[in-house]
């Protein structure tokens, strides 16, 4: 009752180049009004396979890179 799983896939196409982001995470509710959400995100672009390491999309977001994150939501 306190744990759930969330996933999403995002796709963006800018100037003919596709960018993908896949995120998976847990939703943990230790008490009634708090949700803690750790997540794993992977940014990918097939076009970036030919770029030097550290490539970024037009918004400045790194591609072909993994990111770990966490947030908490307090409702009142």
N, C-alpha and C positions, 0 to 999 in steps of 0.2 A: 504493500500500500504506500510505501514511502519512496519507492524507486521506479523510475521510468527511463525509457530510452528514446532519444530523438535523433533524427538524421535529416539532412537536406543536401540537395545538389543544385548548384547554381551554374548557369551558363550565360556567357556574355560574348557578343561578337562585335569587335571594334576594328574598323578599316579592313574587313575581310579576314581577321584573325580571331579564332575562337579561344576563349579562356574559360576554364572550368574550376569550380571549387566544390569539394565534397567535405561535409562536416558531419561528425558523429559524436554524440555525447550522452551523458547521464543527467537525469533530473532527480536530485535527492532532496527530500523534504524532511529535515530533522525535527522540525516543529511545525505547527499549523500554518504560520505566516512567513516561513522562510524556505526558499528553494535555492539549492546550491547546484550549479551547472558546470562541471568540468567538460571540456570538449577537445577533440582532435580535428584539425582542418588540414586538407591537402590542396594546394593550388597547383594547377597544371595547365600547360598550353603545349599542344603538339609543335607549334611554331618555335617555341623556346628551346626545343631539343637541339637546334642549330645555333643557339646563342651561347655566349660565354657565360660562365657561372655568375649568378647574381642578377640575371635578367629580370626586368620588371614590365608589367603591363602598362598601358597608357595612364592608368590612375596611380601608378607608383607602387603597386602591390607586387611583391616578389612572386615569380612563377616557378613551378617545379620545386616547391618547398613545403615542408611540414611545419605546422604551428600548433602548439598546445596552449590552451587558455582556460580560464575559470571565471565565473561571475556568480553573484548572489543576488536574489531578488527578495526584498522585504515588502510585504503588503500590510497595509494598516487601514 
